[in-house]
């Protein structure tokens, strides 16, 4: 009849495509190849598990030794007695940070997504979307649960010395379900039409108030769930029931709203997922950062326009002004560094009785994770090196301009980090100046890592006593990390000593200047 709308068909194009693909592969795959691939995969997994298990048990013994004895002249970097937190608080903070990371990453990737090509074909068909979208969401839920459970096990074994192994398995299962809850919370935001950065709608509504309330509610739920794995590891049964109920409720809510997810959001999530997966497969960390990069905000662009329009007298000052403007327009510039700083301080405060070397390792890992975030602009400009060659400047001055703003930002960040450590009893106030000098080297490391060459997959691996080693790929990944370690050596030494000799300040200035010179004059290839 005229004026009526036909109900969507029950045809599932995803299932039909998978069946056709399986039938095609079944005729061209030999059983011998499948068995050889399975053998190589199982052997590799067993080797990795053996190495990881030995490392986890060694760290567990070191933690037990540190907690059981008080010997040693300097057992920790953070020694302020007023900063002590209850037992287990550091692990809870770590779990909450991991769940928040799952929520943030899922919002970028899109919990419900289709590949770009399939989206353009399937979403235009008059079929019900939920059957083939639900299958993809279930597979992502299973993957997130398995990854969360596996990643929790070493943390639980190292930090919870009283729990039995069956209890550790229960805690791992509960944490995996909590990670699934974080994924489903991102799915609720996606169903409102705002899965990634720059969406038009809010997390759970279109208004700013609804967006803020939705984000606060999601973080509050994740904070409550982050305390359940340790209780499940202690033998309690109710945490598993609570988290299962949360998963079931959120999954039903997402399923009922799945039809309302805009097609552009499904294609965007599939595009980001494919981009990130290809970058991981090719071991290209810069491309992975570009996959998760957001779009500039209009408000920041308007504020920077007035300063940029003043003009410049020399080509270098014009380039520096342009780089500063683009740096200020970068979305989420301070998000990861500030969150990592708070997380590191919380872990150091809650686990202040740990050995000094372990705490220095936590500080170094925080620096290595925070520094690349300030190289987002350099990663974007490194895509088109031909444009840099057109500038009326030498390549060294161009890279110096790229380094100026990340170095200034990391000088401020590292000085703030060292200020907090000094307040926590790490040493004398001279550590703040040492950290500020180290920040300049970290800024150079951020730019060096952004300009690292692509991994060369045409070069054969080098044969060693440990087997073939892909030197070309590992050399590319180490570019940037080498200057981070170089600039961090005097800073970590000052934190270990608790005071800063004059020679250490000179060494830190020399190391940071060396990092800047390496970035300016090193061969980009």
C-alpha positions in Angstrom: 0.0 0.0 0.0 1.1 3.6 -0.6 2.5 5.4 2.4 3.6 2.3 4.3 7.2 1.5 5.1 8.3 -2.1 4.5 10.0 -3.9 7.4 13.7 -4.5 7.0 14.6 -7.9 5.7 16.2 -10.6 7.9 19.0 -11.2 5.4 22.4 -11.2 7.1 25.1 -10.1 4.6 28.0 -10.6 7.1 27.1 -14.2 7.7 26.7 -14.9 4.0 30.0 -13.3 3.2 31.8 -15.3 5.9 30.3 -18.6 4.7 31.3 -17.8 1.1 34.9 -16.9 2.2 35.2 -20.1 4.3 34.1 -22.3 1.4 36.6 -20.5 -0.9 39.5 -21.0 1.6 38.6 -24.6 2.3 39.3 -25.6 -1.3 42.7 -23.8 -1.4 44.1 -24.7 2.0 46.2 -27.8 2.7 46.1 -29.7 6.0 49.9 -29.8 6.2 50.1 -26.0 6.1 47.5 -25.7 8.8 49.3 -28.1 11.1 52.7 -26.4 10.5 51.2 -23.0 11.3 49.5 -24.4 14.4 52.8 -25.9 15.6 54.7 -22.7 15.1 52.1 -20.7 16.9 51.9 -23.0 19.9 55.6 -23.1 20.2 55.9 -19.3 20.1 53.1 -18.9 22.6 54.7 -21.5 25.0 58.1 -19.7 24.7 56.5 -16.3 25.5 54.5 -17.8 28.4 57.6 -19.4 29.9 59.7 -16.2 29.7 56.8 -14.1 31.1 56.2 -16.6 33.9 59.8 -16.6 35.0 59.9 -12.8 35.0 56.6 -12.6 37.0 57.9 -15.1 39.6 61.2 -13.2 40.0 59.3 -9.9 40.5 57.0 -11.6 43.0 60.0 -12.9 45.0 61.5 -9.4 45.0 58.3 -7.8 46.2 58.0 -10.4 49.0 61.6 -9.8 50.0 61.1 -6.0 50.1 57.9 -6.3 52.2 59.4 -8.8 54.5 62.6 -7.1 55.5 63.6 -3.5 56.3 67.3 -3.8 55.5 69.0 -1.3 53.2 70.1 2.2 53.5 67.7 3.6 50.9 64.8 1.3 50.2 62.6 3.7 48.2 62.6 6.9 46.3 59.3 8.2 47.8 59.8 8.3 51.6 57.2 10.7 52.9 55.4 9.1 55.8 52.2 11.2 55.4 51.7 9.9 51.9 50.9 6.3 52.8 47.8 4.8 51.4 45.9 1.6 52.4 47.3 -1.7 51.2 46.1 -2.6 47.7 45.3 1.0 46.7 48.1 1.1 44.1 46.6 -2.0 42.4 43.1 -0.5 42.5 44.4 2.7 40.9 46.2 0.7 38.2 43.1 -1.3 37.4 41.0 1.8 37.2 43.5 3.4 34.9 43.4 0.2 32.7 39.6 0.3 32.6 39.6 4.0 31.7 42.1 3.2 28.9 39.8 0.5 27.6 36.9 3.0 27.6 39.0 5.7 25.8 40.4 3.3 23.2 36.9 1.7 22.5 35.5 5.2 21.9 38.2 5.8 19.3 37.9 2.3 17.7 34.1 2.0 17.9 32.8 -1.0 19.9 30.3 -1.5 17.0 32.0 -1.0 13.7 32.2 -2.3 10.1 35.0 -2.1 7.7 34.7 0.9 5.3 34.1 -1.1 2.2 31.5 -3.3 3.8 29.9 -0.4 5.4 29.3 1.4 2.1 27.8 -1.7 0.7 25.8 -3.1 3.6 24.5 -0.1 5.3 22.6 1.0 2.2 20.7 -2.3 2.1 17.1 -2.5 3.5 18.1 -5.1 6.1 18.0 -5.2 9.9 21.5 -4.1 11.1 21.4 -5.7 14.6 22.0 -9.3 13.5 25.3 -8.7 11.8 26.4 -5.8 14.1 25.7 -7.9 17.2 28.1 -10.7 16.1 31.0 -8.2 15.7 30.3 -6.7 19.1 30.2 -10.2 20.7 33.6 -11.0 19.1 35.1 -7.8 20.5 33.6 -8.5 23.9 35.2 -11.9 23.9 38.6 -10.5 22.8 38.5 -7.8 25.4 37.6 -10.3 28.2 40.4 -12.6 27.2 43.0 -9.7 27.0 41.9 -8.3 30.3 42.1 -11.6 32.1 45.5 -12.4 30.7 46.9 -9.0 31.5 45.5 -9.1 35.1 47.2 -12.4 36.0 50.8 -11.1 36.2 49.7 -8.0 38.1 47.7 -10.1 40.6 50.4 -12.6 41.1 53.0 -10.0 41.8 51.0 -7.7 44.0 48.6 -10.0 45.9 50.9 -12.4 47.7 48.1 -13.9 49.9 45.8 -15.1 47.1 45.8 -18.6 45.9 46.2 -19.5 42.2 42.4 -20.4 41.8 41.7 -17.0 43.5 44.0 -15.3 41.0 42.1 -16.9 38.1 38.8 -15.7 39.6 40.2 -12.2 39.9 41.4 -12.3 36.3 38.0 -13.4 35.1 36.2 -10.6 37.0 38.6 -8.0 35.7 38.0 -9.2 32.2 34.3 -8.8 32.7 35.0 -5.3 34.1 36.9 -4.5 30.9 33.8 -5.7 28.9 31.7 -3.2 30.9 34.1 -0.4 29.8 33.7 -1.5 26.2 29.9 -1.5 26.5 29.9 2.0 28.1 31.7 3.2 25.0 29.0 1.5 22.9 26.4 3.5 24.7 28.2 6.7 23.8 28.5 5.5 20.2 24.7 4.8 20.0 24.2 8.5 20.8 26.2 9.4 17.7 29.5 10.4 19.3 32.0 7.5 19.4 35.2 9.4 18.6 36.7 12.8 18.9 34.8 15.5 17.2 31.4 14.0 17.4 28.4 16.2 17.3 26.5 14.6 20.1 27.4 13.8 23.7 28.2 10.6 25.4 24.7 9.9 26.6 22.9 12.9 25.1 23.4 15.9 22.9 23.7 18.6 25.6 26.9 19.5 27.5 25.3 18.7 30.9 24.2 15.2 29.7 27.6 14.6 28.3 29.4 15.5 31.5 26.9 13.4 33.6 27.3 10.5 31.3 31.1 10.6 31.5 31.1 11.0 35.2 28.7 8.1 35.6 30.8 5.9 33.4 34.0 6.7 35.4 32.2 6.2 38.7 31.0 2.7 37.6 34.5 1.8 36.4 35.9 3.0 39.8 33.6 0.7 41.6 34.4 -2.2 39.3 38.1 -1.7 39.7 37.9 -2.8 43.4 36.2 -6.1 42.7 39.0 -8.3 41.2 41.1 -8.3 44.4 38.0 -9.2 46.4 37.2 -12.0 44.0 40.9 -13.2 44.3 40.4 -13.3 48.1 37.6 -15.9 47.7 34.4 -13.8 47.6 31.7 -14.9 45.2 29.5 -11.7 45.1 31.9 -9.7 42.9 31.5 -12.1 40.0 27.7 -11.9 40.4 27.8 -8.1 40.4 30.0 -7.7 37.4 28.0 -10.3 35.4 24.8 -8.4 36.2 26.5 -5.2 35.0 27.7 -6.9 31.7 24.2 -8.3 31.1 22.4 -5.0 31.7 24.8 -3.0 29.6 24.8 -5.5 26.8 21.0 -5.5 26.6 21.0 -1.7 26.7 23.5 -1.5 23.8 21.6 -4.1 21.8 18.3 -2.2 22.0 20.0 1.0 20.8 22.2 -0.6 18.1 19.9 0.2 15.3 20.2 3.9 16.2 24.0 4.1 15.6 24.6 6.4 12.6 26.1 4.8 9.6 28.9 7.4 9.5 29.9 6.3 13.0 30.0 2.7 12.1 32.3 3.4 9.1 34.5 5.8 11.1 35.0 3.1 13.8 35.8 0.5 11.2 38.3 2.8 9.4 40.1 3.6 12.7 40.2 -0.1 13.7 41.6 -1.1 10.3 44.2 1.7 10.4 45.3 0.8 13.9 45.4 -3.0 13.1 47.5 -2.5 10.1 49.9 -0.2 12.0 50.3 -2.9 14.7 50.9 -5.6 12.2 53.6 -3.5 10.5 55.1 -2.4 13.8 54.7 1.3 12.9 54.0 3.1 16.2 53.9 6.5 14.5 51.1 5.3 12.2 49.3 3.9 15.3 49.4 7.4 16.8 48.0 8.9 13.6 45.2 6.4 13.7 44.1 7.5 17.1 44.7 11.2 16.5 41.7 13.5 16.8 40.7 16.6 14.8 41.6 20.2 15.8 39.0 22.1 17.8 37.5 25.3 16.4 37.8 27.2 19.6 41.5 26.7 19.9 42.0 27.6 16.3 40.3 30.9 16.8 42.4 31.8 19.8 45.6 31.0 17.9 44.6 32.8 14.8 45.2 36.3 16.3 48.7 35.5 17.4 49.6 33.8 14.1 48.3 36.8 12.0 51.0 39.1 13.4 53.5 38.0 10.8 57.2 37.3 11.2 60.5 38.8 10.1 62.6 35.7 9.2 61.7 32.3 7.6 62.6 30.5 10.9 60.4 32.7 13.0 57.5 32.3 10.6 58.0 28.5 10.7 58.2 28.6 14.5 55.1 30.6 14.7 53.3 28.2 12.4 54.5 25.2 14.5 53.4 26.9 17.7 49.9 27.5 16.2 49.5 23.9 15.1 50.9 22.7 18.4 48.2 24.7 20.3 45.5 23.4 18.0 46.4 19.7 18.7 43.5 18.1 20.6 44.1 16.3 23.8 47.6 17.6 24.1 47.9 17.4 27.9 45.5 14.6 28.5 47.9 11.6 28.4 50.9 13.3 30.1 48.7 14.6 33.0 46.9 11.3 33.5 50.2 9.4 33.4 51.7 11.7 36.0 48.8 11.3 38.4 48.8 7.5 37.9 52.6 7.3 38.5 52.3 9.4 41.7 49.4 7.3 42.9 51.4 4.1 42.4 54.5 5.5 44.0 52.5 6.7 47.0 50.6 3.5 47.5 53.6 1.3 47.0 56.2 3.4 48.8 57.9 0.4 50.5 59.1 -1.0 47.2 62.8 -1.0 46.3 64.2 2.1 44.8 65.1 0.4 41.5 61.5 -0.7 41.1 60.2 2.8 41.7 62.7 4.2 39.3 61.5 1.7 36.7 57.9 3.0 37.2 59.1 6.6 36.7 61.0 5.7 33.6 58.0 3.8 32.1 55.8 6.9 32.8 58.3 9.1 31.0 58.5 6.7 28.0 54.7 6.6 27.8 54.2 10.4 28.1 56.9 11.7 25.8 55.4 10.4 22.5 52.1 12.2 23.2 53.9 15.6 22.7 55.2 14.5 19.3 51.7 14.4 17.7 52.3 17.4 15.6 55.7 16.2 14.4 54.1 12.8 13.4 51.6 14.7 11.2 54.3 16.8 9.5 56.6 13.7 9.0 54.0 12.2 6.6 55.0 14.7 3.9 58.8 15.3 4.1 58.7 17.0 0.7 56.9 20.0 2.2 59.8 20.5 4.6 62.2 20.4 1.7 60.4 23.3 0.0 61.0 25.6 3.0 63.8 28.1 2.6 65.6 26.6 5.6 68.1 23.9 6.2 66.7 20.5 7.5 68.4 21.1 10.8 66.5 24.4 11.4 63.2 22.8 10.4 63.7 20.0 13.0 64.8 22.6 15.6 61.5 24.4 15.0 59.6 21.2 15.4 61.4 20.5 18.7 60.9 23.9 20.3 57.3 23.5 21.5 57.5 19.8 22.6 60.6 20.7 24.5 59.0 23.6 26.2 55.9 21.6 27.2 58.0 18.7 28.5 60.3 21.1 30.5 57.1 22.2 32.3 55.8 18.6 32.7 59.0 17.2 34.0 59.6 20.1 36.4 56.0 19.6 37.7 56.7 15.8 38.0 59.9 16.4 40.0 58.2 19.0 42.2 55.6 16.4 43.2 58.4 13.9 43.9 60.3 16.4 46.0 57.1 17.0 48.1 56.9 13.2 48.5 60.4 13.1 50.0 62.4 12.1 46.9 65.2 14.6 47.6 66.3 18.2 47.5 64.5 20.9 45.5 67.5 21.0 43.1 65.8 17.9 41.5 63.2 20.3 39.9 66.0 22.1 37.9 67.4 18.7 37.0 64.0 17.7 35.7 63.6 20.9 33.7 66.9 20.3 32.0 65.9 16.7 31.2 62.6 17.9 29.7 64.5 19.6 26.8 66.0 16.2 26.0 62.6 14.5 26.2 61.2 17.0 23.7 64.0 16.2 21.3 63.2 12.5 21.8 59.6 13.1 21.0 60.5 14.6 17.6 63.1 12.0 16.9 60.6 9.2 17.4 58.1 11.0 15.2 60.6 11.2 12.3 61.7 7.6 12.6 61.8 5.7 9.3 59.3 3.0 8.4 60.2 -0.5 9.4 62.1 -2.1 6.4 60.4 -5.5 5.8 62.6 -6.2 2.8 65.8 -6.7 4.9 66.3 -10.3 6.0 66.7 -10.9 9.8 70.1 -11.3 11.3 71.1 -14.8 12.5 72.1 -14.9 16.2 72.6 -17.6 18.8 69.1 -16.8 20.0 67.6 -17.3 16.5 66.8 -14.8 13.7 66.5 -11.2 15.0 64.7 -8.5 12.8 67.3 -5.9 13.2 65.8 -3.5 10.6 62.5 -3.4 12.5 63.9 -3.2 16.0 66.3 -0.4 14.9 63.3 1.6 13.6 61.4 1.1 16.9 64.4 2.1 19.0 64.6 5.5 17.3 63.4 8.0 19.8 63.6 5.5 22.7 67.3 5.8 22.7 67.3 9.6 23.3 64.7 9.2 26.0 67.0 6.8 27.9 70.0 9.1 27.2 68.2 12.2 28.7 66.8 10.2 31.6 70.1 8.8 32.9 71.2 11.9 35.0 67.6 12.4 36.2 67.2 8.9 37.4 70.6 9.1 39.1 69.6 12.2 40.9 66.4 10.6 42.1 68.4 7.6 43.3 70.9 9.7 45.2 68.3 12.1 46.6 70.4 15.2 45.9 71.9 16.9 42.8 75.7 17.6 42.7 76.8 20.4 40.3 78.5 17.8 38.1 75.1 16.1 37.6 73.5 19.3 36.5 76.2 19.8 33.9 75.9 16.2 32.8 72.1 16.6 32.4 72.6 19.8 30.4 75.1 18.1 28.1 72.9 15.0 27.6 69.9 17.1 26.8 71.9 19.3 24.4 73.3 16.2 22.8 69.7 14.9 22.2 68.7 18.1 20.5 71.8 18.0 18.3 71.1 14.4 17.4 67.6 15.3 16.3 68.9 18.3 14.3 71.8 16.6 12.4 70.9 12.9 12.3 70.0 11.3 9.0 66.2 10.9 8.9 66.7 7.6 6.9 
